[in-house]
Amino acid sequence: MKKIILVASLMFAFAGFTIAQTTPASTTKKTGTAAKTTATTAKTTTTAAGPTKKDGTADMRYKANKDAAKAQTTTTHVKKDGTPDKRYKENKTPSK
């Protein structure tokens, strides 16, 4: 009797696992998600020297984008309030 109950419970468990893996098509709403994705992609679009990713940002796997990023970045270190950070050599004033 115990073996029959064990086998029956295992069968119900495996049946539950297989049902849980499939998603019904009626639960997905395509109208609401399309508006959300266009709003997020509009925020992240930038101009790039080379190829871009789907969201519009520069794809850093390409040399053209890496070179453009190096040319744009400056090495000026500033504090939170915007004043130059004197711990770095480029911000120090030369002494006499």
C-alpha positions as CSV (number, residue, x, y, z in Angstrom):
1,M,0.0,0.0,0.0
2,K,2.8,2.4,0.8
3,K,4.4,1.7,-2.6
4,I,1.2,2.5,-4.4
5,I,0.8,5.8,-2.6
6,L,4.5,6.7,-3.2
7,V,4.2,5.9,-6.9
8,A,0.9,7.9,-7.2
9,S,2.4,10.9,-5.4
10,L,5.5,10.9,-7.6
11,M,3.3,10.7,-10.7
12,F,1.4,13.8,-9.6
13,A,4.6,15.6,-8.7
14,F,6.1,15.0,-12.2
15,A,2.9,16.0,-13.8
16,G,2.9,19.2,-11.8
17,F,6.5,20.0,-12.9
18,T,5.7,19.6,-16.6
19,I,2.7,21.8,-16.4
20,A,4.6,24.5,-14.5
21,Q,7.2,24.7,-17.3
22,T,4.7,25.8,-20.0
23,T,3.2,29.3,-20.1
24,P,-0.2,29.9,-21.7
25,A,-0.2,32.4,-24.5
26,S,-3.2,34.3,-23.2
27,T,-1.3,35.7,-20.1
28,T,1.1,37.8,-22.1
29,K,0.0,41.3,-22.9
30,K,1.8,42.7,-26.0
31,T,0.1,46.1,-26.0
32,G,1.5,47.4,-22.7
33,T,5.1,46.1,-23.1
34,A,5.6,47.8,-26.5
35,A,5.0,51.2,-25.0
36,K,7.4,50.6,-22.1
37,T,10.3,49.4,-24.3
38,T,10.1,52.4,-26.6
39,A,10.2,54.7,-23.6
40,T,13.3,53.1,-22.2
41,T,15.2,53.0,-25.5
42,A,14.6,56.7,-26.1
43,K,16.4,57.5,-22.8
44,T,19.6,55.5,-23.6
45,T,20.2,56.5,-27.2
46,T,23.6,58.2,-27.9
47,T,25.7,58.9,-30.9
48,A,28.5,56.5,-31.5
49,A,31.5,56.5,-33.9
50,G,30.9,52.8,-34.9
51,P,28.3,50.1,-34.5
52,T,25.7,50.3,-31.8
53,K,23.8,47.8,-29.7
54,K,20.0,47.3,-29.9
55,D,19.4,49.9,-27.2
56,G,21.4,52.5,-29.1
57,T,24.5,52.7,-26.9
58,A,28.0,52.3,-28.4
59,D,29.1,48.6,-28.8
60,M,32.5,48.6,-27.0
61,R,33.6,45.4,-28.8
62,Y,34.6,47.5,-31.8
63,K,37.8,49.6,-32.1
64,A,36.1,52.7,-33.4
65,N,33.9,53.0,-30.3
66,K,36.9,52.3,-28.0
67,D,38.9,55.0,-29.6
68,A,36.0,57.5,-29.5
69,A,35.5,56.8,-25.8
70,K,39.2,57.4,-25.0
71,A,39.2,60.7,-26.9
72,Q,36.1,61.9,-25.1
73,T,37.2,61.1,-21.5
74,T,39.2,63.7,-19.7
75,T,41.3,62.8,-16.7
76,T,40.4,65.7,-14.6
77,H,39.5,64.6,-11.1
78,V,36.9,66.7,-9.2
79,K,35.3,66.4,-5.8
80,K,31.5,66.1,-5.3
81,D,31.1,69.9,-5.1
82,G,32.9,70.4,-8.5
83,T,36.2,71.8,-7.3
84,P,39.5,70.2,-8.5
85,D,40.8,67.4,-6.3
86,K,44.3,68.4,-5.3
87,R,45.4,64.9,-4.5
88,Y,46.1,64.3,-8.3
89,K,49.1,65.7,-10.2
90,E,47.1,67.3,-13.0
91,N,45.1,69.5,-10.5
92,K,48.1,70.7,-8.5
93,T,49.5,74.1,-9.1
94,P,53.3,74.1,-9.8
95,S,55.2,75.4,-6.8
96,K,58.3,77.7,-7.0
